[in-house]
Amino acid sequence: MQQKNIKTIYLKYYGNKYITLPHWGAAMSATKFVTARNAATGELVTLPEVRAQFFKAAAQGPKAVKALRKAFKMACPHCDPHQNPAAIHFNFASEKPDGTLKTIAGQDIEGNCSNLRTNPKALHTKGCTAVVLSGSNGKVDESKGYRIHVNIGEIPERSPRNRRLIIRNGEGRIIILDPDLKTREPWELSKPDKIIPLLKSGQFARIHDSVAVYGSQKIAWDDFFVHRQTKDDPDLRMRGFMGRLLAGDHVPALIDLEFDARVSVCEKSNKNGKCREYKFPKVTGVIHPESGRKVTVIPRICVNNEYLFGEFTDIHRARGEMFLLTRDATIFKSSFARDTYIMYIDVADPAMITRANLRGITCEGRKNEAKRAEILAASPSAPAAK
């Protein structure tokens, strides 16, 4: 990291502990990425497709490369796209068109692979997590899924030490201890809408292979993203999530809530004042981890913020859909029916919900997947996508 023009700020970490972080406007020294944002369209682009386009241009000569750089502008995928995100460019490094690496100064030492990196003196927007997530933790494996850093509420204590997945150095940067996480590309998820660009990018294989990281917990993508899009068994992921809650495994989850005609609502009062409770269709066949019996679980969403009443009412009436990022799900036995449980999720923070249409998002992802395949197929001289 360049030391000039860098300030430090103090941020509350958890409890009464504080850490220092680089100023969000800091100029970072050549941070490398595997994913970037197309500055013109706002869509995410991957290193393999960018590499293919630049190697194709390189075969036509320096003027073609210069023209492509001028026309194809990229930005940091973690910066706020509505501000002035840090610019990113493609770097050929020592890579040849066939994917092999040139040796350095005639020696038997191979150079670096091509990469996406920040422009010299590029400034990241306020809150950009590239400041703390990027670093020299290891080379990113393009074939592996992302490591999705879930930042909701207080980060739990990570002890004993041998269970720690990540730590922070004196500057507040993330240091990866887990060998598997070291080679995964980072993605920050503090709000559910931040996952939508990733889903729209069409990197379905990588997303499916991704893991969510929260404290000392590493959660497989299929366990983290709970939705009803599975064809053969729509409740498969929800059933698994409920089973983990019954086992006492309270982990964060990104839940796709569908407000269909079966969802009912009633208004109640609790210690926080007025609340609205949405009752979703029951889920049957949940295996209780202790008894091994199949039980029924009734999901309920309790909206504890009157500011959100209008938002939920609109979605409910339109039979719409939303993504909910939560770590506050609880489950308890019903006193009215045998082998029946109630799953409660409290919602109070507007930042933890966003309107979504998973089918539409997936459809857009398929289009981008096809577009990427077309780009790679048109550049046979470029290295194959991993």
C-alpha positions in Angstrom: 0.0 0.0 0.0 1.2 3.5 -0.8 1.9 5.4 2.4 1.3 8.9 1.1 -2.2 10.4 1.1 -3.3 7.7 3.5 -5.2 8.6 6.7 -6.4 6.2 9.4 -9.7 6.1 11.2 -10.9 4.2 14.2 -13.9 1.9 13.8 -15.7 0.0 16.5 -15.1 -3.7 16.0 -17.1 -5.4 18.7 -17.6 -4.9 22.4 -15.2 -2.2 23.5 -12.4 -3.2 21.1 -11.3 -0.8 18.4 -9.1 -1.3 15.3 -7.5 1.1 12.9 -8.4 0.9 9.2 -7.0 2.7 6.2 -9.0 5.8 5.1 -11.6 4.7 2.6 -10.2 7.3 0.1 -6.8 5.6 0.3 -4.8 4.9 -2.9 -4.1 1.3 -3.0 -1.0 -0.1 -4.7 -2.0 -2.3 -7.7 -4.7 -4.4 -6.0 -5.5 -7.4 -8.1 -9.0 -8.7 -9.0 -10.6 -11.6 -10.8 -13.9 -9.8 -11.2 -14.6 -6.1 -12.2 -17.5 -4.0 -13.0 -18.2 -2.7 -16.5 -18.2 1.0 -16.0 -20.7 1.6 -18.9 -23.3 -1.1 -18.1 -22.7 -1.7 -14.4 -22.6 -5.5 -15.0 -19.8 -7.7 -13.6 -17.2 -9.0 -15.9 -14.7 -11.8 -15.2 -11.0 -12.1 -15.9 -11.4 -15.0 -18.4 -13.7 -12.9 -20.7 -11.7 -9.7 -20.4 -8.5 -11.7 -21.0 -10.0 -13.2 -24.1 -11.0 -9.8 -25.5 -7.5 -8.3 -24.9 -5.6 -11.2 -26.3 -7.8 -11.0 -29.4 -7.0 -7.3 -29.7 -3.3 -8.0 -29.1 -3.3 -10.3 -32.1 -4.4 -7.3 -34.2 -1.7 -5.0 -32.9 -1.0 -2.2 -30.4 -3.6 0.1 -31.9 -6.3 -2.4 -31.3 -5.3 -2.8 -27.7 -5.3 1.0 -27.2 -8.7 1.3 -28.8 -10.1 -1.5 -26.6 -8.7 0.2 -23.4 -10.3 3.5 -24.4 -13.7 1.9 -25.2 -13.8 -0.7 -22.4 -13.6 1.0 -19.0 -13.7 -1.1 -15.8 -14.2 -0.2 -12.1 -13.7 -1.8 -8.7 -16.6 -4.2 -8.1 -16.7 -3.3 -4.4 -16.9 0.5 -4.8 -20.2 2.3 -4.8 -21.0 2.5 -8.5 -23.0 5.7 -7.9 -20.0 7.6 -6.7 -16.6 7.6 -8.4 -15.3 4.0 -8.2 -11.7 3.2 -8.5 -10.7 2.5 -12.1 -9.4 -1.0 -13.0 -7.4 -2.1 -16.1 -6.3 -5.3 -17.7 -2.6 -6.2 -17.2 -1.0 -8.7 -19.6 1.9 -9.3 -17.2 4.0 -12.2 -18.5 1.2 -14.3 -19.9 1.3 -15.5 -23.5 -1.8 -16.0 -25.7 -1.7 -19.8 -25.1 -1.8 -19.3 -21.4 1.9 -20.1 -20.7 4.1 -17.7 -18.8 7.2 -16.0 -20.1 10.4 -16.4 -18.1 11.9 -13.4 -16.4 15.2 -12.1 -17.9 15.9 -15.4 -19.5 15.9 -17.2 -16.2 13.9 -20.3 -15.2 11.6 -18.1 -13.1 8.1 -17.6 -14.5 6.5 -14.2 -14.5 3.0 -13.3 -13.3 -0.3 -14.3 -14.9 -2.5 -11.6 -16.6 -4.8 -9.9 -14.1 -7.2 -7.1 -13.5 -5.7 -4.4 -11.2 -6.4 -0.9 -10.0 -5.0 2.0 -11.9 -2.1 3.9 -10.3 -3.2 6.2 -7.5 -6.8 5.0 -7.9 -9.0 6.0 -5.0 -11.7 3.8 -3.7 -15.1 5.1 -2.5 -16.1 5.4 1.1 -16.9 2.0 2.5 -15.3 0.1 -0.2 -14.3 -3.3 1.2 -11.4 -3.8 -1.3 -9.4 -1.7 1.2 -9.6 -4.4 3.8 -10.5 -7.6 1.8 -7.8 -7.4 -0.9 -4.3 -8.2 -0.1 -1.4 -10.6 -0.5 -3.2 -13.6 1.1 -2.5 -15.8 -1.9 -3.2 -16.1 -5.6 -6.9 -16.3 -6.5 -8.1 -19.5 -8.1 -10.5 -18.5 -10.9 -12.1 -21.9 -10.9 -13.1 -21.7 -7.2 -16.2 -20.0 -5.8 -16.2 -16.8 -3.8 -15.6 -16.3 -0.1 -18.6 -14.2 0.9 -17.9 -12.1 4.0 -21.2 -11.8 5.8 -21.1 -8.6 7.9 -24.3 -8.3 10.0 -24.5 -7.3 13.6 -21.6 -8.0 15.9 -19.0 -10.5 14.8 -18.8 -13.4 17.3 -15.7 -14.1 19.2 -13.4 -16.5 17.4 -11.9 -18.8 19.9 -10.1 -21.0 20.4 -7.5 -19.7 18.1 -7.3 -22.9 15.9 -10.9 -22.3 14.8 -10.2 -18.8 13.5 -10.7 -18.4 9.7 -9.5 -14.8 9.5 -7.8 -12.2 11.5 -6.9 -8.5 11.1 -3.5 -7.0 11.0 -2.5 -3.7 12.6 -3.9 -1.7 9.6 -7.2 -3.5 9.8 -6.7 -5.6 6.7 -8.1 -9.1 6.5 -5.5 -11.9 6.9 -6.8 -15.3 5.8 -5.7 -18.3 7.9 -7.9 -21.0 6.3 -6.0 -22.5 3.3 -9.2 -23.0 1.3 -10.3 -19.4 1.8 -6.9 -18.0 0.8 -7.4 -18.8 -2.9 -11.0 -17.7 -3.1 -12.0 -14.3 -4.5 -13.6 -12.1 -1.7 -17.1 -10.6 -1.9 -18.6 -8.5 0.9 -22.3 -8.9 1.9 -23.6 -6.5 4.4 -26.9 -5.9 2.6 -28.9 -8.4 0.6 -28.9 -6.2 -2.5 -25.1 -6.7 -2.8 -25.6 -10.3 -3.9 -27.8 -9.4 -6.8 -25.0 -8.2 -9.2 -23.1 -11.5 -8.4 -26.2 -13.6 -9.3 -26.8 -11.6 -12.4 -23.2 -12.2 -13.6 -24.1 -15.7 -14.6 -21.2 -17.4 -12.9 -23.4 -20.2 -11.7 -20.7 -22.8 -11.2 -18.6 -20.4 -9.1 -21.5 -19.2 -7.1 -22.6 -22.7 -6.4 -19.1 -23.5 -5.1 -18.9 -20.3 -3.0 -18.9 -20.2 0.8 -20.2 -17.6 3.3 -17.8 -16.6 6.1 -19.1 -15.4 9.4 -16.8 -15.4 12.4 -15.4 -18.9 12.8 -18.2 -20.3 10.6 -17.7 -21.3 6.9 -21.1 -22.0 5.3 -21.7 -23.7 2.0 -23.6 -21.7 -0.5 -26.5 -24.2 -0.7 -26.9 -23.9 3.1 -26.5 -20.1 3.1 -28.9 -19.2 0.3 -32.4 -20.5 1.2 -34.9 -20.4 -1.7 -37.7 -22.4 -3.2 -36.4 -22.6 -6.8 -35.5 -26.3 -6.6 -37.6 -28.1 -9.2 -38.1 -31.5 -7.6 -38.4 -30.4 -4.0 -39.2 -26.7 -3.5 -38.7 -26.9 0.3 -35.4 -28.7 0.2 -33.2 -25.8 1.3 -35.7 -24.4 3.8 -36.1 -27.9 5.3 -32.3 -28.1 5.7 -32.1 -24.7 7.3 -34.9 -25.6 9.8 -33.1 -28.8 10.6 -29.9 -26.9 11.4 -31.9 -24.6 13.7 -33.4 -27.5 15.5 -29.8 -28.8 16.1 -28.9 -25.5 17.6 -26.8 -24.4 14.7 -27.6 -20.7 14.4 -25.9 -19.3 11.3 -26.7 -16.3 9.1 -28.8 -17.0 6.0 -29.9 -15.2 2.9 -33.6 -16.1 2.5 -35.8 -15.6 -0.6 -39.3 -14.9 0.7 -42.2 -15.4 -1.7 -45.4 -13.7 -0.7 -47.9 -15.9 -2.5 -51.7 -16.3 -1.8 -51.1 -18.7 1.1 -49.3 -16.0 3.2 -51.4 -14.4 5.9 -50.8 -11.4 8.1 -52.0 -10.1 11.5 -51.2 -7.1 13.6 -49.9 -7.6 17.2 -48.2 -5.8 20.0 -45.1 -6.7 21.8 -42.5 -5.0 24.0 -41.3 -3.0 21.0 -44.8 -1.7 20.2 -46.8 -2.6 17.2 -45.7 -5.4 15.0 -47.0 -7.3 12.0 -46.6 -11.1 11.8 -46.6 -12.9 8.4 -47.4 -16.5 8.5 -45.9 -18.6 5.6 -47.0 -22.1 4.4 -45.9 -24.9 6.7 -42.9 -27.0 5.8 -43.3 -30.7 6.3 -40.8 -33.5 6.5 -38.2 -31.7 8.6 -36.0 -34.3 10.3 -35.5 -33.6 14.0 -31.8 -34.1 14.7 -32.4 -35.7 18.1 -35.4 -37.9 17.7 -35.1 -38.6 14.0 -38.8 -38.0 13.6 -40.3 -35.9 10.8 -41.8 -32.7 12.1 -43.7 -29.8 10.7 -42.4 -26.2 10.9 -44.4 -23.1 10.4 -42.3 -20.1 9.3 -43.3 -16.6 10.7 -41.8 -13.2 9.9 -42.3 -10.6 12.6 -41.9 -7.0 11.4 -40.9 -4.9 14.4 -40.4 -1.6 12.6 -43.5 0.4 11.7 -41.4 2.1 9.0 -41.4 -1.2 7.2 -45.1 -1.9 7.3 -45.8 -0.1 4.0 -43.0 -2.0 2.2 -44.2 -5.4 3.4 -47.9 -4.5 2.7 -47.0 -3.6 -0.9 -45.0 -6.8 -1.5 -47.7 -8.9 0.1 -50.5 -7.4 -2.0 -48.5 -7.7 -5.2 -47.5 -11.3 -4.3 -44.0 -10.2 -4.7 -40.6 -11.4 -3.4 -37.8 -10.2 -1.3 -34.3 -11.2 -0.1 -33.8 -11.2 3.7 -30.4 -11.3 5.3 -30.7 -12.6 8.8 -28.9 -14.2 11.8 -31.9 -13.9 14.1 -34.0 -17.0 13.2 -35.3 -18.9 16.3 -37.3 -22.1 16.5 -39.5 -23.5 19.3 -42.1 -26.2 19.8 -45.7 -25.4 19.3 -48.1 -25.9 22.2 -51.1 -26.5 19.9 -50.1 -29.4 17.7 -47.9 -32.5 18.1 -44.6 -32.6 16.2 -45.0 -29.0 15.1 -42.6 -26.2 15.5 -42.6 -22.4 14.9 -39.7 -20.7 13.2 -39.6 -16.9 14.0 -37.5 -14.3 12.2 -37.5 -10.8 13.5 -37.1 -8.0 11.0 -36.4 -4.4 12.1 -33.5 -3.2 10.0 -34.5 -1.8 6.5 -31.0 -2.6 5.2 -31.6 -6.3 5.7 -34.3 -6.6 3.1 -34.5 -5.8 -0.6 -37.1 -6.5 -3.3 -36.1 -9.2 -5.7 -37.3 -11.5 -8.4 -35.1 -14.6 -8.4 -36.5 -15.9 -11.6 -35.8 -12.6 -13.4 -32.3 -12.4 -11.9 -31.5 -16.0 -13.0 -32.8 -15.3 -16.5 -30.5 -12.2 -16.7 -27.7 -14.4 -15.4 -28.3 -17.0 -18.2 -28.0 -14.2 -20.8 -24.7 -13.0 -19.4 -23.5 -16.6 -19.2 -24.2 -17.1 -22.9 -22.6 -13.8 -23.7 -19.4 -14.8 -21.9 -19.3 -18.1 -23.6 -19.7 -16.4 -27.0 -16.7 -14.1 -26.2 -14.5 -17.0 -25.1 -15.5 -19.0 -28.2 -14.6 -16.2 -30.5 -11.1 -16.0 -29.1 -9.5 -19.4 -29.6 -6.0 -18.0 -29.1 -6.9 -16.9 -25.6 -6.5 -19.2 -22.6 -9.5 -21.3 -21.9 -11.8 -20.2 -19.0 -11.2 -22.1 -15.8 
